[in-house]
Amino acid sequence: MSQELSDLAEAIIAYQKKYDKTDGEMAFGSRVSVERFHAIKTGELDPTSDEQSSLKSFISTKP
């Protein structure tokens, strides 16, 4: 099954590539569990509004 990535997932992936960040580093920095972070990134789970805000805030900053 082919599924388009959400804008947030695409932004997360671009940030990870640009700054060489692992899922664990991203989850820790955005205060989202690694399991939920990975599920959000792969499109298996829709983030809560708090998670979405936290992730957007994290990726809008430079390491």
Backbone hydrogen bonds, N-H to C=O, Kabsch-Sander energy under -0.5 kcal/mol:
donor,donor_aa,acceptor,acceptor_aa,energy
10,E,6,S,-2.5
11,A,7,D,-2.2
12,I,8,L,-2.5
13,I,9,A,-2.5
14,A,10,E,-2.4
15,Y,11,A,-2.3
16,Q,12,I,-2.6
17,K,13,I,-2.3
18,K,14,A,-2.5
19,Y,15,Y,-2.7
20,D,16,Q,-1.0
21,K,16,Q,-1.3
26,M,22,T,-2.3
27,A,23,D,-2.9
28,F,24,G,-2.7
29,G,25,E,-2.4
30,S,26,M,-1.9
31,R,27,A,-0.9
31,R,28,F,-0.6
32,V,27,A,-2.2
37,F,33,S,-3.0
38,H,34,V,-2.7
39,A,35,E,-2.0
40,I,36,R,-2.5
41,K,37,F,-2.7
42,T,38,H,-2.1
43,G,39,A,-0.5
43,G,40,I,-0.7
44,E,39,A,-1.8
45,L,39,A,-1.4
52,Q,48,T,-2.8
53,S,49,S,-2.3
54,S,50,D,-2.5
55,L,51,E,-2.8
56,K,52,Q,-2.5
57,S,53,S,-2.4
58,F,54,S,-2.2
59,I,55,L,-2.5
60,S,56,K,-1.0
61,T,58,F,-1.2
